């Protein structure tokens, strides 16, 4: 795996568990508001050898509960499955963050019971998906991944990072339809990381987010706000 970063402790990224975060390099999207844009636009610089990451995790047995694998887009890594097997052999739960563009690999990982939690980004309403992703998106793959996660993942969430410039209330209502009423759906407040792919993006006001949350709840969607 091409590993570009390691956060040794997070209490936020895996609900209810202490975890480390492994950041993989590269992504097939170019979301203009990407929080980890340097993993997408910059050439590979310093990487962390997989053996070094595994050695760190070995020392954290009994201290950490889980490993979150994020990016970039982890499913671009050809040896993702093998890395997850090594992590699970140490006794850690595994959470995968994905954009849902690789349902074939996702199906393999879920069918083999290698994932304990999956978080999938829902970029926007179907008619604005490619615009928001900054790339041509095959919506069939997105829909396949949503259904795989809902049917096979032990635990999961869907989430949309929202900017004023790209996401309207109507867009989010349409995006929620993709997810379905029974699934956890987070409205994430955009936060400027200072190294975006393109500038000019602003967050929704927190009060407006909560009003939209109430609207979704009234329509029986399992929505929550995640503030930055």
Secondary structure, DSSP 4 states (H G I P E B T S, - for coil): --EEEEEEEESSSSTTS-EEEEEEP--S---TT-TTTHHHHSPP-S---HHHHHHHHHHTBTTB-EEEEESS-GGG-TTHHHHHHHHHHTT-EEEEEE-S--HHHHHHHHHTT--SEEEEE--S-GGGHHHHHTS---HHHHHHHHHHHHHH-SSEEEEEEEBTTT--HHHHHHHHHHH-TTSEEEEEEP---S--SSS---BPPHHHHHHHHHHHHHTT-EEEEE--
